Structure formats: C-alpha cells, structure tokens
Amino acid sequence: MALAAALAAVALGGSPAGAQSPATFTVQVGVSSPHGAVQGFGFYPGIITINAGDTVTWVLHSSEPHTVLFTNGAQIAAGSPAVMAPSGGSTFSTTGVFSSGLLFQGQTYSLTFPTAGVYVYQCGLHPDMEGAVVVLPAGQALPYSAAQIYAQGQSQMQEDLNAGYQAAALTTVTTSPGANGTTVYHVPSDVASPSTWTVPLASSSNPAVGGLATLDVTGPTTLSVSLSLSGLSASATYTAAIQAATTSSDGVLIDSLNSVTSSAAGSGTSQTALSGLFGIPGHLWFIVVRDASGNLIASGPINYPDYGSLRYFPAILTIHVGDQVVWSEPDVHEIHTVTFLAPGQTAPVFGTPASMAPAGGSVVRGHTFFNSGVIGPGQTYSLTFDAAGTYDYTCLLHDDLGMNGVIVVLAKTYTVRSGDTLRSIALSQLGSASLWSEIYSANRAEIGPDPNLIRVGQVLQMP
C-alpha cells in the first residue's frame, strides 16, 4: 500500500480512475518542431502508472531517432550495438536487457508488464533521457486513466518545445578580439539547457513545512544542489535525496544529498556537489526530505525542461579573412560535427572512421575537407579562415534534419573594377547596398570628397 499512497503524491492533477486490465497505455517519445530545429528530449509523460498485466506502447514523435531501453542494471554504453537492435521480447522481466532498437518517427514499441514494481528506463542514444513505469498489482485503482496519461504527455511535450523555442530565440553568435586586429566568432552548435533550476518543496501533511531546492549545473556531468527549509522540528536532522519515479520509499535512488539539520527556529540548509550525471531528466526526478524515522517531510518534482536544437547559431555567418570561428556544444543531450566537404566529395557516413576523426588542420585556405570529429557537451572546434569565399558545412549526424551552415569570408580589401559603384561593392562584399556609406567613411581619404568618383584599380578597405 505504500506505493499506492505515494502515487497520489506523484499525481499532478485529476482524480483516481479505475483501470480494467489488461489495458494499453501510450507514452510519446521525443517531439520536434515542424522543421526539426527544436527537439524535446523526453518520454511523455515521464512517469506512467499501470496495473500488472497492462501493456505500454511507446510512439516516436520526433525527427530525431531514439530508443527505449531497460538495462536491469547492465552497464551498456550509449549508442552501442546492444541498444541499436531490438532485444528481450515483448514481456518485461527484471532480468536481461529489453530494447526497442533504433526507432524512427512514427514507429512503435510495446512491452507487457506482468509484475508490480518501479522500472526506470532510458534512451540508448541520449542517456539523460529517462522515464519510469510504475506497475501496481492487478486490479488496484490507478491515479490516471489512459486518456489522462496521454494528455499529460501532450502537455509535457509542449512545455519542452516552448522552452526550446525560447532558448533558440536567445541563442546567438558572440565575438571576442583576435590576434592582429582579427575577430573570433563563437558559434553555438545547439542551445544550452538552464544552468540553474529551482524546485519548490512542500509537505502533503503539514502546510507549515516548505522550502526550496536550487540546482546549479556546474559542468556537463556535475550538479550542485542547495536545500533551504523552514517549519521543521527544532534541532532535528533530516535526510535528503534525489530519487526517480515516486516520492515514496519505492522510488529509485539517484543520489543521496547531505542532511539538513534544523535550528532552534526550525529552519535548515544543506549543499551537495554531485558528479557523474548525464544531465537532468525532465518529469522524472524528485527532491525528497525525510525525518529520522523515514517519514516523508517535504518533496518536490524536478520538472527540468529537456530540449535541444539541431541548428548552428547563426546558420549563415559573415566574417573577414584572418578571422577565427569557434563552434561549441552547449547542450548535454547531443553530439555534432562541423564538416566542410571538398568539391564533389561525398559526405562520410556518420560512425565511419572518416566521420569521427578530426581532419584538415586548423587553417582554411580553400575548399578542401575539414572535419571536427565528434563535438560533445562542453567541447569546441575552431578554424581560422585565410581565404575569401563561401564555405558550406554540415553536421554529419543531423544533415538530413537540416543542420547545415555557411561561412561567408570577405576580403579585407577590395580592388575597384570597371562598372563598380560603392553601392554594388557594398552589396557584393557586405551583403547590403545600403552599407555603401560605411565603405566611403572607411576610405574617404582614398576616394576624395565625391563618393561617386571611384577609380578602377583603387584598393578600398572593407569596414
């Protein structure tokens, strides 16, 4: 009965509804914006509660492929052959690996769960993308009907998409000074997840108890968790943890947090540094605080948004000869490449040695093959462009999803040719005829008082 009671605390809304077993419930996997630029990296909903004997069907909604993977404690590397092919059959057990294999948009995977328990699963390509199936004994009342669960999934999908849209709108190239008057352009190859997230903590039985958990993402695999609580018993010690699936003792422990010792006034704090994490799954984890007897004192869901973007920011970047471009991967979900192909070259298939290894060096002097290799979370790749021209590039992993970019490299000087005007030069060199006045301002001494009187052979500095 402890598990059933805890599920009421997990509920985000609605009223308990009886379920007739066997029944089938739907979990939506991933979500994409119409053109695939923004991706939601979640299972929707993150937690599903069913009865023993029921079936869960996962449906892939995103243009980005995913898997459904129950490892049952086995150590399996993300993207390894063990998760790329189906395994385990259609009836779940607590031993062996159960994998959907690689799922593409519109494909489904189903498992029947004969035994009560709490089962956490993940995507075999994106290990921080996790979900949970909570299985109650057959016939026991469920907190949500299949229709309510589907609606919860739709709501969580939209939350992640909206957060991704907002992050993409705020993501842009930045610059810093380079050597000898050049400019360094910093191009994000994705969008960053929130670096700080707050979780309100409350008690289901004592309205006087409350507080806040603050999660600070300090690195790709590190997290600092600060707790602040009030309304506690005076001079008492409380344990704290992050756990998955439910707030009850049946939940799956993710990490223990440092204990909270209250003051005489009933307030207390703690801070814990965690490492070895693969990001924060959305709609799955909880902060839980318990007293010395193990009773739940306060808790809160960590509804962290899970999103990413399969785009470079910006898609088209205009620089000058001698400038440097530094691409970075700010997102914990994804890996990318920055790949420039030689004329007529066929793109290497991602996963082959030619796609995974850096190639070409660090200075671009023409249209030859340059490859970053895999750029993972927190990593960068840089190129200096020493030759004017237009350079197209792509991510070998996501080129079919529209992840392409262009670097336009302009000469620092321009030699006037027959028929040129400042307006035509501004259009060809700066991308807008209206910028002719900037060229004139930079070259007034060379041109003279009349901007219409430029001469063939004059060397003009480009602003």
GIPERA-V568651 format. One record per residue. N is the residue number from 1. RES is the residue in three letters. SS is DSSP state (~ for helix, > for strand, _ for the rest). OMEGA is omega as a letter, one per 40 degrees, with the letter a starting at -180 (NA if undefined). D_LAST is the distance of its C-alpha to the last C-alpha in Angstrom with 2 decimals. Layout:
N:RES:SS:OMEGA:D_LAST
N:RES:SS:OMEGA:D_LAST
This chain:
1:MET:_:a:73.16
2:ALA:~:a:70.52
3:LEU:~:a:67.95
4:ALA:~:i:68.80
5:ALA:~:a:68.59
6:ALA:~:a:65.19
7:LEU:~:i:63.86
8:ALA:~:i:64.53
9:ALA:~:i:62.13
10:VAL:~:a:59.51
11:ALA:_:i:59.81
12:LEU:_:a:56.89
13:GLY:_:i:58.89
14:GLY:_:a:61.72
15:SER:_:a:65.33
16:PRO:_:i:67.25
17:ALA:>:i:68.30
18:GLY:_:a:70.98
19:ALA:_:i:69.97
20:GLN:_:a:72.27
21:SER:_:e:72.02
22:PRO:_:i:71.07
23:ALA:_:i:67.87
24:THR:>:a:64.37
25:PHE:>:a:61.23
26:THR:>:i:57.65
27:VAL:>:a:54.64
28:GLN:>:a:51.22
29:VAL:>:i:48.92
30:GLY:>:i:45.18
31:VAL:>:a:43.24
32:SER:>:i:40.06
33:SER:_:a:37.86
34:PRO:_:a:38.25
35:HIS:_:i:35.48
36:GLY:_:a:36.12
37:ALA:_:i:32.87
38:VAL:>:a:34.89
39:GLN:>:i:38.07
40:GLY:>:a:40.99
41:PHE:>:a:42.59
42:GLY:>:i:46.06
43:PHE:>:a:49.63
44:TYR:>:e:50.50
45:PRO:_:a:52.58
46:GLY:_:i:52.23
47:ILE:>:i:55.94
48:ILE:>:a:58.68
49:THR:>:a:62.38
50:ILE:>:i:65.05
51:ASN:>:i:68.71
52:ALA:_:a:70.18
53:GLY:_:i:70.61
54:ASP:_:a:67.57
55:THR:>:i:64.73
56:VAL:>:i:60.98
57:THR:>:i:58.75
58:TRP:>:a:55.06
59:VAL:>:a:52.83
60:LEU:>:a:49.29
61:HIS:_:a:46.93
62:SER:_:i:43.50
63:SER:_:i:41.56
64:GLU:_:i:41.25
65:PRO:_:i:44.56
66:HIS:>:i:46.77
67:THR:_:i:50.25
68:VAL:_:a:53.14
69:LEU:>:i:54.60
70:PHE:>:a:57.63
71:THR:_:a:58.01
72:ASN:_:i:61.18
73:GLY:_:i:60.09
74:ALA:_:i:59.13
75:GLN:_:a:56.05
76:ILE:_:a:53.81
77:ALA:_:i:50.22
78:ALA:_:i:47.62
79:GLY:_:a:47.15
80:SER:_:a:50.23
81:PRO:~:a:52.62
82:ALA:~:a:55.10
83:VAL:~:a:53.00
84:MET:~:a:51.65
85:ALA:_:i:55.10
86:PRO:_:i:57.67
87:SER:>:i:60.41
88:GLY:_:a:63.24
89:GLY:_:a:64.71
90:SER:_:i:64.89
91:THR:>:a:67.03
92:PHE:>:i:65.47
93:SER:_:a:67.25
94:THR:_:i:66.38
95:THR:_:i:66.42
96:GLY:_:a:64.19
97:VAL:_:i:60.66
98:PHE:>:a:59.97
99:SER:>:i:56.81
100:SER:_:a:55.66
101:GLY:_:a:53.66
102:LEU:_:i:50.24
103:LEU:>:i:50.01
104:PHE:_:a:47.70
105:GLN:_:i:47.07
106:GLY:_:a:50.42
107:GLN:_:a:52.60
108:THR:>:i:55.21
109:TYR:>:a:57.20
110:SER:>:i:60.48
111:LEU:>:i:62.61
112:THR:>:a:65.96
113:PHE:>:a:66.73
114:PRO:_:a:70.46
115:THR:_:i:70.43
116:ALA:_:i:69.47
117:GLY:>:i:66.75
118:VAL:>:a:63.09
119:TYR:>:i:60.82
120:VAL:>:a:57.14
121:TYR:>:a:55.02
122:GLN:>:i:51.42
123:CYS:_:a:48.98
124:GLY:_:i:49.31
125:LEU:_:a:45.60
126:HIS:_:a:44.29
127:PRO:_:i:46.81
128:ASP:_:i:45.70
129:MET:_:a:46.53
130:GLU:>:i:50.17
131:GLY:>:a:52.96
132:ALA:>:i:56.66
133:VAL:>:i:59.85
134:VAL:>:a:62.60
135:VAL:>:i:65.97
136:LEU:>:i:68.93
137:PRO:_:a:72.54
138:ALA:_:i:73.61
139:GLY:_:a:74.64
140:GLN:_:a:73.02
141:ALA:_:a:71.14
142:LEU:>:i:67.38
143:PRO:_:a:64.89
144:TYR:_:i:63.09
145:SER:_:i:64.01
146:ALA:~:i:62.12
147:ALA:~:i:60.54
148:GLN:~:i:59.45
149:ILE:~:i:57.95
150:TYR:~:i:55.97
151:ALA:~:i:54.71
152:GLN:~:i:53.68
153:GLY:~:i:51.67
154:GLN:~:a:49.91
155:SER:~:i:49.07
156:GLN:~:i:47.71
157:MET:~:a:45.62
158:GLN:~:i:44.00
159:GLU:~:a:43.41
160:ASP:~:i:41.48
161:LEU:~:a:39.48
162:ASN:~:i:38.57
163:ALA:~:i:37.50
164:GLY:~:i:35.39
165:TYR:~:a:33.69
166:GLN:~:i:32.90
167:ALA:~:a:31.54
168:ALA:~:a:29.32
169:ALA:~:a:27.94
170:LEU:~:a:27.00
171:THR:_:a:25.52
172:THR:_:i:21.77
173:VAL:_:i:19.22
174:THR:>:a:18.47
175:THR:>:i:16.17
176:SER:>:a:17.00
177:PRO:>:i:15.64
178:GLY:_:a:16.29
179:ALA:~:i:17.38
180:ASN:~:i:15.53
181:GLY:~:i:12.36
182:THR:_:a:12.22
183:THR:>:i:12.76
184:VAL:>:i:16.13
185:TYR:>:a:16.61
186:HIS:>:a:20.20
187:VAL:>:i:21.58
188:PRO:>:i:25.11
189:SER:_:a:27.39
190:ASP:_:i:29.73
191:VAL:_:a:30.48
192:ALA:_:i:32.22
193:SER:_:i:35.75
194:PRO:_:i:36.67
195:SER:_:i:36.90
196:THR:>:a:39.65
197:TRP:>:a:42.48
198:THR:>:a:45.51
199:VAL:>:i:48.97
200:PRO:>:i:51.60
201:LEU:>:a:54.97
202:ALA:>:i:58.21
203:SER:_:i:61.90
204:SER:_:a:63.83
205:SER:_:a:67.02
206:ASN:_:a:66.10
207:PRO:_:i:63.65
208:ALA:_:a:63.59
209:VAL:_:i:61.78
210:GLY:>:i:58.03
211:GLY:>:a:54.78
212:LEU:>:i:51.39
213:ALA:>:i:49.99
214:THR:>:i:46.36
215:LEU:>:i:44.78
216:ASP:>:i:41.76
217:VAL:>:a:40.16
218:THR:>:i:39.39
219:GLY:>:a:38.48
220:PRO:_:a:38.84
221:THR:_:a:42.62
222:THR:>:a:43.37
223:LEU:>:i:44.37
224:SER:>:a:45.61
225:VAL:>:i:48.20
226:SER:>:i:49.29
227:LEU:>:i:52.40
228:SER:>:a:53.61
229:LEU:>:i:56.95
230:SER:>:a:59.46
231:GLY:_:i:62.93
232:LEU:_:i:64.23
233:SER:_:a:67.66
234:ALA:_:i:67.89
235:SER:_:i:67.41
236:ALA:_:i:67.18
237:THR:>:a:65.15
238:TYR:>:i:63.36
239:THR:>:a:61.88
240:ALA:>:a:58.53
241:ALA:>:i:56.88
242:ILE:>:i:54.42
243:GLN:>:a:56.38
244:ALA:>:i:55.85
245:ALA:_:i:57.63
246:THR:_:i:59.95
247:THR:_:i:60.58
248:SER:_:i:64.14
249:SER:_:i:65.43
250:ASP:_:a:65.13
251:GLY:_:a:61.33
252:VAL:>:a:59.57
253:LEU:>:i:58.50
254:ILE:>:i:54.86
255:ASP:>:i:54.76
256:SER:>:i:56.95
257:LEU:>:i:55.38
258:ASN:>:a:56.64
259:SER:>:i:59.54
260:VAL:>:i:59.48
261:THR:>:a:62.12
262:SER:_:i:62.74
263:SER:_:i:63.51
264:ALA:_:i:66.64
265:ALA:_:i:64.71
266:GLY:_:i:63.94
267:SER:_:a:60.21
268:GLY:>:a:58.53
269:THR:>:i:55.31
270:SER:>:i:54.28
271:GLN:>:a:51.21
272:THR:>:i:50.98
273:ALA:>:a:48.42
274:LEU:>:i:48.65
275:SER:>:i:47.28
276:GLY:_:i:47.57
277:LEU:_:i:46.59
278:PHE:_:a:44.64
279:GLY:_:a:43.07
280:ILE:_:i:44.97
281:PRO:_:i:46.74
282:GLY:_:i:46.63
283:HIS:_:a:49.90
284:LEU:_:a:52.12
285:TRP:>:i:52.28
286:PHE:>:i:54.11
287:ILE:>:i:54.41
288:VAL:>:i:58.18
289:VAL:>:a:60.09
290:ARG:>:i:63.84
291:ASP:_:a:66.69
292:ALA:_:i:69.03
293:SER:_:i:71.17
294:GLY:_:i:68.29
295:ASN:_:i:68.17
296:LEU:>:a:64.80
297:ILE:>:i:63.78
298:ALA:>:i:60.22
299:SER:>:i:57.68
300:GLY:>:i:54.48
301:PRO:>:i:52.60
302:ILE:_:a:49.19
303:ASN:_:a:47.56
304:TYR:_:a:44.25
305:PRO:_:a:41.87
306:ASP:_:a:41.41
307:TYR:>:i:38.32
308:GLY:>:i:35.42
309:SER:>:i:32.70
310:LEU:_:a:32.27
311:ARG:_:i:28.52
312:TYR:_:a:25.26
313:PHE:>:e:22.96
314:PRO:_:i:20.73
315:ALA:_:i:22.15
316:ILE:>:a:18.84
317:LEU:>:i:15.89
318:THR:>:a:12.46
319:ILE:>:i:11.03
320:HIS:>:i:9.67
321:VAL:_:a:12.32
322:GLY:_:i:14.12
323:ASP:_:a:13.74
324:GLN:>:i:17.12
325:VAL:>:i:18.74
326:VAL:>:i:21.99
327:TRP:>:i:24.38
328:SER:>:i:27.24
329:GLU:_:a:30.51
330:PRO:_:a:31.29
331:ASP:_:a:34.32
332:VAL:_:a:37.84
333:HIS:_:a:39.10
334:GLU:_:i:37.06
335:ILE:_:i:35.89
336:HIS:>:i:33.13
337:THR:_:i:31.56
338:VAL:_:a:28.09
339:THR:>:i:28.97
340:PHE:>:a:27.10
341:LEU:_:i:29.62
342:ALA:_:i:29.86
343:PRO:_:i:30.28
344:GLY:_:a:33.77
345:GLN:_:i:34.48
346:THR:_:a:36.64
347:ALA:_:i:35.54
348:PRO:_:i:37.91
349:VAL:_:a:40.24
350:PHE:_:a:39.55
351:GLY:_:i:42.23
352:THR:_:a:42.58
353:PRO:~:a:41.77
354:ALA:~:a:38.74
355:SER:~:a:37.24
356:MET:~:a:38.06
357:ALA:_:i:36.92
358:PRO:_:a:33.45
359:ALA:>:i:32.42
360:GLY:_:a:29.73
361:GLY:_:a:28.66
362:SER:_:a:25.39
363:VAL:>:a:22.89
364:VAL:>:i:21.91
365:ARG:_:a:21.80
366:GLY:_:a:23.03
367:HIS:_:i:24.99
368:THR:_:a:27.90
369:PHE:_:i:29.82
370:PHE:>:a:28.38
371:ASN:>:i:30.38
372:SER:_:a:30.34
373:GLY:_:a:34.02
374:VAL:_:i:35.17
375:ILE:>:a:32.93
376:GLY:_:a:35.41
377:PRO:_:i:35.26
378:GLY:_:a:33.26
379:GLN:_:a:31.99
380:THR:>:i:28.49
381:TYR:>:a:26.96
382:SER:>:i:23.77
383:LEU:>:i:21.94
384:THR:>:a:19.18
385:PHE:>:a:17.42
386:ASP:_:i:17.32
387:ALA:_:i:17.26
388:ALA:_:i:15.07
389:GLY:>:i:17.09
390:THR:>:a:18.52
391:TYR:>:i:20.94
392:ASP:>:i:23.66
393:TYR:>:a:25.70
394:THR:>:i:28.69
395:CYS:_:a:31.24
396:LEU:_:a:34.41
397:LEU:_:a:36.59
398:HIS:_:a:35.14
399:ASP:~:a:33.57
400:ASP:~:i:36.39
401:LEU:~:i:35.55
402:GLY:_:a:31.99
403:MET:_:a:30.14
404:ASN:>:a:27.38
405:GLY:>:i:23.64
406:VAL:>:i:20.68
407:ILE:>:i:17.75
408:VAL:>:a:15.06
409:VAL:>:a:13.30
410:LEU:>:i:10.40
411:ALA:_:i:10.27
412:LYS:_:i:7.79
413:THR:>:i:8.93
414:TYR:>:i:10.69
415:THR:>:a:14.06
416:VAL:_:i:15.23
417:ARG:_:a:18.46
418:SER:_:i:21.37
419:GLY:_:a:21.04
420:ASP:_:i:17.26
421:THR:_:i:15.91
422:LEU:~:i:12.51
423:ARG:~:i:13.80
424:SER:~:i:14.89
425:ILE:~:i:11.74
426:ALA:~:a:9.86
427:LEU:~:a:12.94
428:SER:~:a:13.22
429:GLN:~:a:9.81
430:LEU:~:i:8.61
431:GLY:_:i:12.26
432:SER:_:i:12.71
433:ALA:~:a:13.47
434:SER:~:a:13.26
435:LEU:~:a:9.45
436:TRP:~:a:10.00
437:SER:~:i:10.11
438:GLU:~:i:6.55
439:ILE:~:a:6.06
440:TYR:~:a:9.27
441:SER:~:a:8.71
442:ALA:~:a:6.36
443:ASN:_:a:9.14
444:ARG:~:a:12.17
445:ALA:~:a:14.29
446:GLU:~:a:14.07
447:ILE:~:a:14.64
448:GLY:_:a:17.12
449:PRO:_:a:18.39
450:ASP:_:a:18.57
451:PRO:_:i:15.47
452:ASN:_:a:18.01
453:LEU:_:i:18.92
454:ILE:_:a:16.68
455:ARG:_:i:18.76
456:VAL:_:i:19.41
457:GLY:_:i:18.41
458:GLN:_:i:15.52
459:VAL:>:a:12.83
460:LEU:>:i:9.34
461:GLN:>:i:6.37
462:MET:_:a:3.82
463:PRO:_:NA:0.00
